[in-house]
Amino acid sequence: MNMDKQQILIVDDEEINRAILRDMFRDSEEDYEFMEAANGKEAIDLIKDNPNLVLVLLDIVMPVMDGFKVLEFMKEQSLIEEIPVILVTSEAVRDSEDRAYAYGAADVIHKPFYPYIVKRRSRNIIELYQSKKNMALRLKEQEEEIRAQEKEIRENNEFMIETLSSVVEARSAETGEHTRRIKYFTRVMLKYLQKYFPKYNLTDAQVDMISRASALHDIGKIGIPDAILLKPGRLTPDEFEVIKAHTTIGCDILEKSYRNKESDFYRYAYEICRHHHERWDGKGYPDRLVGDEIPISAQIVAVADVYDALVSPRVYKSSYANNIAFDMIMNGECGQFSPDVMECFGLAREDFFNIVEVIKMFDFT
């Protein structure tokens, strides 16, 4: 048996009917391999063992097992969508025909039949199902190609994000894991926002993008002079104005370096870069946005950034204990934040503490 050749299964308890159906393909341009079964049970065994079936010509009334049992088996095994079945039957009852189509039969032909008609219908149905199968395979291949491309793009983006973040941290007053912790904190708070505040309509994909984009919140610090960025003492008003410019410098870097400015990731990265120092009461910078004028992505990162700054040592300060940093933010000592975001921060309290403590167990510096 040639396992590569297309196969047609003829199922009929009358040998003469099987011979007629087989012979009508004899002069066909296609070279099929034929299998025969005298009842439904034999048919099911052959269907199980032969993966190259392209057509089943099936009688209904047979001993041992009838044609409807074969259709039922094929439907249960999800084979009826892949292997077309033409019922060739002497029954002329309308209910039988409706039942056959309900099971998923491709066509019903009544005996006595004209071989030319059966041959023509068979060829058309085989071509239709093969075209459908080829199209499905091609779509699957294209989907796999797209997924591979998306994976490569994402990996490249992650590499660039990590690289930019490392450059910023290498010359700033922050410890080496600041941006990674910001991603952890951001993701935790977004999950609570997603669960308890459906009005924001956050999807899993958006949570993922915002979390990744949060790592770019401080890329504008690349453009801040070391004398100001690394100053151990309190900044003068003029120096603070220079520091504040890191928000807009970061946006300039994104505009010049990111090609797809229509993407959601770019939008989130831009929002976070520019607005993660805005405050709910309008006393933030650079645009002094008020309330919900501040994008929710930036609102979340703002709290994560403030918390991490409090619990991490800097050249100009020592670190605060987790609970003290939490209370300082909740009490409004670090600026005013959205009530929704504060509720999420409260829910994330233990998660934040755990993240800090776990990170302290390792030497990331």
Contacts in CASP RR format, 6 or more apart in sequence:
PFRMAT RR
TARGET T0000
AUTHOR 0000-0000-0000
METHOD contacts of the structure
MODEL  1
MNMDKQQILIVDDEEINRAILRDMFRDSEEDYEFMEAANGKEAIDLIKDN
PNLVLVLLDIVMPVMDGFKVLEFMKEQSLIEEIPVILVTSEAVRDSEDRA
YAYGAADVIHKPFYPYIVKRRSRNIIELYQSKKNMALRLKEQEEEIRAQE
KEIRENNEFMIETLSSVVEARSAETGEHTRRIKYFTRVMLKYLQKYFPKY
NLTDAQVDMISRASALHDIGKIGIPDAILLKPGRLTPDEFEVIKAHTTIG
CDILEKSYRNKESDFYRYAYEICRHHHERWDGKGYPDRLVGDEIPISAQI
VAVADVYDALVSPRVYKSSYANNIAFDMIMNGECGQFSPDVMECFGLARE
DFFNIVEVIKMFDFT
1 33 0 8 1.000
2 33 0 8 1.000
3 51 0 8 1.000
3 52 0 8 1.000
4 52 0 8 1.000
5 31 0 8 1.000
5 32 0 8 1.000
5 33 0 8 1.000
5 52 0 8 1.000
6 30 0 8 1.000
6 31 0 8 1.000
6 32 0 8 1.000
6 33 0 8 1.000
6 52 0 8 1.000
6 54 0 8 1.000
6 126 0 8 1.000
7 32 0 8 1.000
7 33 0 8 1.000
7 34 0 8 1.000
7 35 0 8 1.000
7 50 0 8 1.000
7 52 0 8 1.000
7 53 0 8 1.000
7 54 0 8 1.000
8 25 0 8 1.000
8 32 0 8 1.000
8 33 0 8 1.000
8 34 0 8 1.000
8 35 0 8 1.000
8 53 0 8 1.000
8 54 0 8 1.000
8 55 0 8 1.000
8 56 0 8 1.000
8 57 0 8 1.000
8 122 0 8 1.000
9 34 0 8 1.000
9 35 0 8 1.000
9 36 0 8 1.000
9 37 0 8 1.000
9 43 0 8 1.000
9 46 0 8 1.000
9 47 0 8 1.000
9 50 0 8 1.000
9 53 0 8 1.000
9 55 0 8 1.000
9 56 0 8 1.000
9 57 0 8 1.000
10 18 0 8 1.000
10 21 0 8 1.000
10 22 0 8 1.000
10 34 0 8 1.000
10 35 0 8 1.000
10 36 0 8 1.000
10 37 0 8 1.000
10 57 0 8 1.000
11 36 0 8 1.000
11 37 0 8 1.000
11 38 0 8 1.000
11 39 0 8 1.000
11 40 0 8 1.000
11 42 0 8 1.000
11 43 0 8 1.000
11 56 0 8 1.000
11 57 0 8 1.000
11 58 0 8 1.000
11 59 0 8 1.000
11 62 0 8 1.000
11 67 0 8 1.000
11 70 0 8 1.000
12 18 0 8 1.000
12 21 0 8 1.000
12 38 0 8 1.000
12 57 0 8 1.000
12 59 0 8 1.000
12 62 0 8 1.000
12 88 0 8 1.000
13 38 0 8 1.000
13 39 0 8 1.000
13 59 0 8 1.000
13 61 0 8 1.000
13 62 0 8 1.000
13 63 0 8 1.000
14 59 0 8 1.000
15 38 0 8 1.000
17 59 0 8 1.000
17 88 0 8 1.000
17 111 0 8 1.000
18 36 0 8 1.000
20 115 0 8 1.000
21 57 0 8 1.000
21 88 0 8 1.000
21 115 0 8 1.000
21 118 0 8 1.000
22 34 0 8 1.000
22 36 0 8 1.000
23 115 0 8 1.000
24 115 0 8 1.000
24 116 0 8 1.000
24 118 0 8 1.000
24 119 0 8 1.000
25 32 0 8 1.000
25 34 0 8 1.000
25 119 0 8 1.000
25 122 0 8 1.000
28 119 0 8 1.000
28 123 0 8 1.000
30 123 0 8 1.000
32 54 0 8 1.000
33 52 0 8 1.000
35 46 0 8 1.000
35 50 0 8 1.000
37 43 0 8 1.000
37 45 0 8 1.000
37 46 0 8 1.000
38 62 0 8 1.000
38 63 0 8 1.000
39 62 0 8 1.000
39 63 0 8 1.000
39 64 0 8 1.000
39 65 0 8 1.000
40 62 0 8 1.000
40 64 0 8 1.000
40 65 0 8 1.000
40 66 0 8 1.000
40 67 0 8 1.000
40 69 0 8 1.000
40 70 0 8 1.000
41 64 0 8 1.000
41 65 0 8 1.000
42 64 0 8 1.000
43 56 0 8 1.000
43 58 0 8 1.000
43 65 0 8 1.000
43 67 0 8 1.000
43 70 0 8 1.000
44 65 0 8 1.000
44 69 0 8 1.000
44 70 0 8 1.000
44 73 0 8 1.000
47 53 0 8 1.000
47 56 0 8 1.000
47 70 0 8 1.000
47 73 0 8 1.000
47 74 0 8 1.000
47 79 0 8 1.000
47 83 0 8 1.000
53 83 0 8 1.000
54 83 0 8 1.000
54 84 0 8 1.000
54 126 0 8 1.000
54 129 0 8 1.000
54 130 0 8 1.000
55 83 0 8 1.000
55 84 0 8 1.000
55 85 0 8 1.000
55 86 0 8 1.000
55 122 0 8 1.000
55 125 0 8 1.000
55 126 0 8 1.000
56 70 0 8 1.000
56 83 0 8 1.000
56 84 0 8 1.000
56 85 0 8 1.000
56 86 0 8 1.000
57 86 0 8 1.000
57 88 0 8 1.000
57 118 0 8 1.000
57 122 0 8 1.000
58 67 0 8 1.000
58 70 0 8 1.000
58 71 0 8 1.000
58 85 0 8 1.000
58 86 0 8 1.000
58 87 0 8 1.000
58 88 0 8 1.000
58 105 0 8 1.000
59 67 0 8 1.000
59 87 0 8 1.000
59 88 0 8 1.000
59 89 0 8 1.000
60 66 0 8 1.000
60 67 0 8 1.000
60 68 0 8 1.000
60 87 0 8 1.000
60 89 0 8 1.000
60 91 0 8 1.000
60 96 0 8 1.000
60 100 0 8 1.000
61 67 0 8 1.000
61 89 0 8 1.000
61 90 0 8 1.000
61 91 0 8 1.000
67 87 0 8 1.000
68 99 0 8 1.000
68 100 0 8 1.000
68 103 0 8 1.000
70 85 0 8 1.000
71 80 0 8 1.000
71 85 0 8 1.000
71 100 0 8 1.000
71 103 0 8 1.000
71 104 0 8 1.000
71 105 0 8 1.000
72 103 0 8 1.000
73 79 0 8 1.000
74 80 0 8 1.000
74 83 0 8 1.000
74 85 0 8 1.000
74 103 0 8 1.000
75 103 0 8 1.000
75 104 0 8 1.000
80 103 0 8 1.000
80 104 0 8 1.000
80 105 0 8 1.000
82 129 0 8 1.000
82 133 0 8 1.000
83 129 0 8 1.000
84 106 0 8 1.000
84 107 0 8 1.000
84 125 0 8 1.000
84 126 0 8 1.000
84 128 0 8 1.000
84 129 0 8 1.000
85 104 0 8 1.000
85 105 0 8 1.000
85 106 0 8 1.000
86 105 0 8 1.000
86 106 0 8 1.000
86 107 0 8 1.000
86 108 0 8 1.000
86 109 0 8 1.000
86 118 0 8 1.000
86 121 0 8 1.000
86 122 0 8 1.000
86 125 0 8 1.000
87 97 0 8 1.000
87 100 0 8 1.000
87 105 0 8 1.000
87 107 0 8 1.000
87 108 0 8 1.000
87 109 0 8 1.000
88 109 0 8 1.000
88 110 0 8 1.000
88 111 0 8 1.000
88 113 0 8 1.000
88 118 0 8 1.000
89 96 0 8 1.000
89 108 0 8 1.000
89 109 0 8 1.000
89 110 0 8 1.000
89 111 0 8 1.000
90 110 0 8 1.000
90 111 0 8 1.000
91 110 0 8 1.000
92 110 0 8 1.000
97 108 0 8 1.000
100 108 0 8 1.000
101 108 0 8 1.000
106 125 0 8 1.000
106 129 0 8 1.000
107 121 0 8 1.000
107 125 0 8 1.000
109 117 0 8 1.000
109 118 0 8 1.000
109 121 0 8 1.000
157 212 0 8 1.000
157 265 0 8 1.000
158 212 0 8 1.000
161 212 0 8 1.000
161 215 0 8 1.000
161 216 0 8 1.000
162 215 0 8 1.000
164 216 0 8 1.000
164 219 0 8 1.000
164 222 0 8 1.000
165 179 0 8 1.000
165 180 0 8 1.000
165 215 0 8 1.000
165 216 0 8 1.000
165 219 0 8 1.000
166 176 0 8 1.000
167 222 0 8 1.000
168 179 0 8 1.000
168 218 0 8 1.000
168 219 0 8 1.000
168 220 0 8 1.000
168 221 0 8 1.000
168 222 0 8 1.000
169 175 0 8 1.000
169 176 0 8 1.000
169 178 0 8 1.000
169 179 0 8 1.000
171 221 0 8 1.000
171 222 0 8 1.000
171 226 0 8 1.000
171 229 0 8 1.000
171 230 0 8 1.000
172 218 0 8 1.000
172 221 0 8 1.000
172 229 0 8 1.000
172 230 0 8 1.000
173 229 0 8 1.000
173 230 0 8 1.000
173 314 0 8 1.000
173 315 0 8 1.000
173 316 0 8 1.000
174 218 0 8 1.000
174 312 0 8 1.000
174 314 0 8 1.000
175 312 0 8 1.000
175 313 0 8 1.000
175 364 0 8 1.000
175 365 0 8 1.000
176 364 0 8 1.000
176 365 0 8 1.000
177 359 0 8 1.000
177 364 0 8 1.000
177 365 0 8 1.000
178 218 0 8 1.000
178 308 0 8 1.000
178 312 0 8 1.000
179 214 0 8 1.000
179 215 0 8 1.000
179 217 0 8 1.000
179 218 0 8 1.000
180 215 0 8 1.000
180 364 0 8 1.000
181 304 0 8 1.000
181 308 0 8 1.000
181 312 0 8 1.000
181 355 0 8 1.000
181 356 0 8 1.000
181 359 0 8 1.000
182 214 0 8 1.000
182 215 0 8 1.000
182 217 0 8 1.000
182 301 0 8 1.000
182 304 0 8 1.000
182 305 0 8 1.000
182 308 0 8 1.000
183 211 0 8 1.000
183 212 0 8 1.000
183 214 0 8 1.000
183 215 0 8 1.000
184 355 0 8 1.000
185 303 0 8 1.000
185 304 0 8 1.000
185 307 0 8 1.000
185 308 0 8 1.000
185 348 0 8 1.000
185 352 0 8 1.000
185 355 0 8 1.000
186 210 0 8 1.000
186 211 0 8 1.000
186 214 0 8 1.000
186 300 0 8 1.000
186 301 0 8 1.000
186 304 0 8 1.000
187 207 0 8 1.000
187 211 0 8 1.000
188 348 0 8 1.000
188 351 0 8 1.000
188 352 0 8 1.000
188 355 0 8 1.000
189 300 0 8 1.000
189 303 0 8 1.000
189 304 0 8 1.000
189 341 0 8 1.000
189 344 0 8 1.000
189 345 0 8 1.000
189 348 0 8 1.000
190 202 0 8 1.000
190 207 0 8 1.000
190 210 0 8 1.000
190 211 0 8 1.000
190 300 0 8 1.000
191 207 0 8 1.000
192 344 0 8 1.000
192 347 0 8 1.000
192 348 0 8 1.000
193 200 0 8 1.000
193 202 0 8 1.000
193 296 0 8 1.000
193 300 0 8 1.000
193 340 0 8 1.000
193 341 0 8 1.000
193 344 0 8 1.000
194 200 0 8 1.000
194 202 0 8 1.000
194 204 0 8 1.000
194 207 0 8 1.000
196 343 0 8 1.000
196 344 0 8 1.000
196 347 0 8 1.000
197 340 0 8 1.000
197 344 0 8 1.000
200 296 0 8 1.000
206 264 0 8 1.000
206 268 0 8 1.000
209 264 0 8 1.000
209 265 0 8 1.000
209 268 0 8 1.000
210 268 0 8 1.000
210 272 0 8 1.000
210 297 0 8 1.000
210 300 0 8 1.000
210 301 0 8 1.000
212 265 0 8 1.000
213 265 0 8 1.000
213 268 0 8 1.000
213 269 0 8 1.000
213 272 0 8 1.000
213 297 0 8 1.000
214 272 0 8 1.000
214 297 0 8 1.000
214 300 0 8 1.000
214 301 0 8 1.000
214 304 0 8 1.000
216 250 0 8 1.000
216 254 0 8 1.000
216 269 0 8 1.000
216 272 0 8 1.000
216 273 0 8 1.000
217 272 0 8 1.000
217 273 0 8 1.000
217 276 0 8 1.000
217 301 0 8 1.000
217 305 0 8 1.000
218 246 0 8 1.000
219 250 0 8 1.000
219 253 0 8 1.000
219 254 0 8 1.000
219 273 0 8 1.000
220 246 0 8 1.000
220 247 0 8 1.000
220 249 0 8 1.000
220 250 0 8 1.000
220 253 0 8 1.000
220 273 0 8 1.000
221 229 0 8 1.000
221 246 0 8 1.000
221 249 0 8 1.000
222 249 0 8 1.000
222 250 0 8 1.000
222 253 0 8 1.000
223 246 0 8 1.000
223 249 0 8 1.000
224 242 0 8 1.000
224 243 0 8 1.000
224 245 0 8 1.000
224 246 0 8 1.000
224 249 0 8 1.000
225 242 0 8 1.000
228 235 0 8 1.000
228 239 0 8 1.000
228 242 0 8 1.000
228 243 0 8 1.000
229 243 0 8 1.000
230 315 0 8 1.000
231 239 0 8 1.000
231 315 0 8 1.000
231 316 0 8 1.000
232 315 0 8 1.000
232 316 0 8 1.000
233 316 0 8 1.000
234 316 0 8 1.000
235 243 0 8 1.000
244 277 0 8 1.000
244 285 0 8 1.000
244 286 0 8 1.000
245 286 0 8 1.000
247 273 0 8 1.000
247 274 0 8 1.000
247 275 0 8 1.000
247 276 0 8 1.000
247 277 0 8 1.000
247 285 0 8 1.000
247 286 0 8 1.000
248 274 0 8 1.000
248 286 0 8 1.000
250 273 0 8 1.000
250 274 0 8 1.000
251 270 0 8 1.000
251 273 0 8 1.000
251 274 0 8 1.000
254 266 0 8 1.000
254 269 0 8 1.000
254 270 0 8 1.000
254 273 0 8 1.000
255 261 0 8 1.000
255 270 0 8 1.000
258 266 0 8 1.000
258 269 0 8 1.000
260 266 0 8 1.000
268 295 0 8 1.000
268 297 0 8 1.000
271 295 0 8 1.000
271 297 0 8 1.000
271 298 0 8 1.000
272 295 0 8 1.000
272 297 0 8 1.000
272 298 0 8 1.000
272 301 0 8 1.000
274 286 0 8 1.000
274 287 0 8 1.000
274 298 0 8 1.000
275 287 0 8 1.000
275 289 0 8 1.000
275 294 0 8 1.000
275 295 0 8 1.000
275 298 0 8 1.000
275 302 0 8 1.000
276 298 0 8 1.000
276 301 0 8 1.000
276 302 0 8 1.000
276 305 0 8 1.000
277 284 0 8 1.000
277 285 0 8 1.000
277 286 0 8 1.000
277 302 0 8 1.000
278 284 0 8 1.000
278 285 0 8 1.000
278 287 0 8 1.000
278 288 0 8 1.000
278 289 0 8 1.000
278 293 0 8 1.000
278 294 0 8 1.000
278 298 0 8 1.000
278 299 0 8 1.000
278 302 0 8 1.000
279 302 0 8 1.000
279 335 0 8 1.000
279 336 0 8 1.000
279 337 0 8 1.000
280 290 0 8 1.000
280 291 0 8 1.000
280 294 0 8 1.000
280 299 0 8 1.000
280 335 0 8 1.000
280 336 0 8 1.000
280 337 0 8 1.000
280 338 0 8 1.000
281 290 0 8 1.000
281 291 0 8 1.000
281 335 0 8 1.000
281 336 0 8 1.000
282 288 0 8 1.000
282 289 0 8 1.000
282 290 0 8 1.000
282 291 0 8 1.000
283 335 0 8 1.000
283 336 0 8 1.000
291 338 0 8 1.000
292 338 0 8 1.000
294 302 0 8 1.000
294 338 0 8 1.000
296 341 0 8 1.000
299 337 0 8 1.000
299 338 0 8 1.000
299 341 0 8 1.000
300 341 0 8 1.000
300 344 0 8 1.000
302 337 0 8 1.000
302 341 0 8 1.000
303 329 0 8 1.000
303 337 0 8 1.000
303 341 0 8 1.000
303 342 0 8 1.000
303 345 0 8 1.000
306 329 0 8 1.000
306 334 0 8 1.000
306 335 0 8 1.000
307 325 0 8 1.000
307 326 0 8 1.000
307 329 0 8 1.000
307 345 0 8 1.000
307 352 0 8 1.000
310 319 0 8 1.000
310 320 0 8 1.000
310 324 0 8 1.000
310 325 0 8 1.000
310 328 0 8 1.000
310 329 0 8 1.000
310 334 0 8 1.000
311 319 0 8 1.000
311 320 0 8 1.000
311 321 0 8 1.000
311 322 0 8 1.000
311 325 0 8 1.000
311 356 0 8 1.000
312 319 0 8 1.000
313 319 0 8 1.000
320 328 0 8 1.000
322 352 0 8 1.000
322 353 0 8 1.000
322 356 0 8 1.000
322 357 0 8 1.000
323 353 0 8 1.000
326 345 0 8 1.000
326 346 0 8 1.000
326 349 0 8 1.000
326 352 0 8 1.000
326 353 0 8 1.000
328 334 0 8 1.000
329 337 0 8 1.000
329 342 0 8 1.000
329 345 0 8 1.000
330 342 0 8 1.000
330 345 0 8 1.000
330 346 0 8 1.000
337 345 0 8 1.000
345 352 0 8 1.000
END
